[in-house]
Amino acid sequence: MAFARTSAGSRSGTRASRVNGVLLLPALVLFLPLLIGPLAVLLDESLKPYEAGRIGGTEGAELTFENYTELADPAYVHYFLDTFRIGLIVTLAAILLGYPIAHFIVRKASPWLAKLLIASLIGMLFLSLIVRIYAISMAYGPLGPFNDVSWLFGIDPRSPAKTELMVIFGLLHTVLPLVAITLISTIQNINPRLEDAALSLGAPRWKAFTSITLIMSLPGILSAGIIGYAFCISNLVVPLILGKGFVLFVSNLIYFRFSEISNFPSGAAISILMMLISLTIFYGLMRLVRDKNGEARE
């Protein structure tokens, strides 16, 4: 009898695997030419030599890694470091500000206030990014009413560091509601009675919160951080407009290589390197999320 059940289970599993394979086939058919194809072309372009005055790489020439080796120059390293550093600052700030907002909406706010706050967060995402950027530029710019707010961070409003602060504000304006909305669902999935039980056993409120709610929120916090960080390091418009040439991300460098000087091989090499670094970072973060999810279930 047990053998019969095992055989039936294995046949059912095989049938389910076949169905899943059939359902995945259309997605794979679209995935290969629309994503893998362009990336293959980009990789091929990155290995071509470039001649000044022509558009794109030299066809038929011997492939070279020169476009990659030149990226070891300190000037290029500076672009990468700025991109990942500012992205990390914005992501951490979004989590530190977004978690209390999400916690208040889920645990403290009345139903009508919670709906109003959630609608406001969603509305911020629908507002045009260009509109938000120019609003920040007018508000915190040299002639804006909040120009002197940089003094709160120990930054002279006339220094180049103020430009970096503007870029951080611009990215935070979109990342914060994105992170907060993601964390709302995370906190909703945590049973509030667990924290109440800790309080009834004599634990201080801060300890009950940090040892239960905050710890159980870690997978969601990491997931929200991944989403926010991906948006930051891939952003083109915010550093292009608010950076004013002082702060440039790797995405801006890629844009200039392709559009301004038509150096397609260099732009392709920077793109491939950025993609590899990003995939490595996000793979490590996803492993961390999976481990934290496993710990939370245990």
Residue pairs with C-beta under 8 A, 6 or more apart in sequence:
39 275
42 268
42 271
42 272
43 268
43 272
45 56
45 57
45 264
45 265
45 268
46 67
46 68
46 265
46 268
46 269
46 271
46 272
47 63
47 64
47 65
47 67
47 265
48 56
48 57
48 58
48 59
48 61
48 63
48 64
48 67
48 264
48 265
49 57
49 58
49 61
49 62
49 64
49 66
49 265
50 57
50 58
50 67
50 263
50 264
50 265
50 266
51 58
54 262
55 262
55 264
56 262
56 264
56 265
57 264
57 265
67 265
67 266
67 268
67 269
68 269
68 273
70 76
70 266
71 77
71 269
71 270
71 273
76 253
76 270
79 248
79 249
79 250
79 253
80 250
80 274
80 277
82 247
82 248
82 249
83 233
83 249
83 250
83 251
84 233
84 281
86 164
86 167
86 168
86 171
86 232
86 247
86 249
87 171
87 229
87 232
87 233
88 229
89 168
90 168
90 171
90 172
90 175
90 228
90 232
91 175
91 179
91 225
91 228
91 229
91 232
92 225
93 168
93 172
93 176
94 172
94 175
94 176
94 178
94 179
94 180
94 224
94 228
95 179
95 183
95 221
95 224
95 225
95 228
97 172
97 176
97 180
98 176
98 177
98 179
98 180
98 183
98 224
99 180
99 183
99 217
99 221
101 117
101 121
101 180
102 180
102 181
102 183
102 184
102 186
102 187
103 183
103 187
103 213
104 117
105 114
105 117
105 118
105 180
105 184
106 114
106 184
106 187
106 188
107 187
107 192
109 117
118 181
118 184
121 177
121 180
121 181
122 177
122 181
124 173
124 174
124 177
125 174
125 177
125 178
125 181
129 174
129 237
129 238
130 237
130 241
132 170
132 173
132 174
133 170
133 237
133 238
133 241
133 242
134 241
136 166
136 169
136 170
136 173
136 242
137 144
137 166
137 241
137 242
138 144
139 145
139 146
140 146
140 147
140 149
140 150
140 165
140 166
140 169
141 147
141 166
142 157
147 157
148 157
150 156
150 157
150 161
150 162
150 165
151 157
153 165
155 161
155 162
155 165
156 162
160 246
163 242
163 243
163 244
163 246
163 247
164 243
164 246
164 247
166 242
166 243
167 238
167 239
167 242
167 243
167 247
169 242
170 238
170 241
170 242
171 231
171 232
171 235
171 238
174 231
175 228
175 231
175 232
178 224
178 227
178 228
178 231
179 224
179 225
179 227
179 228
182 220
182 223
182 224
182 227
183 217
183 220
183 221
183 224
185 220
186 217
186 219
186 220
186 221
186 223
186 224
187 213
187 217
187 220
189 220
190 212
190 213
190 216
190 217
194 212
194 213
194 216
195 208
195 209
195 212
195 213
198 207
198 208
198 211
198 212
199 205
199 208
203 211
215 296
216 296
218 292
218 296
219 289
219 292
219 293
219 296
222 285
222 288
222 289
222 292
223 289
225 285
226 282
226 285
226 286
226 289
229 281
229 285
230 278
230 282
233 249
233 250
233 251
233 278
234 251
234 278
235 249
235 251
236 249
236 251
236 252
236 255
239 247
239 248
239 249
239 251
239 252
240 248
240 252
240 255
243 249
243 252
250 270
250 274
251 274
253 270
254 267
254 270
254 271
254 274
257 263
257 264
257 266
257 267
257 270
258 264
258 267
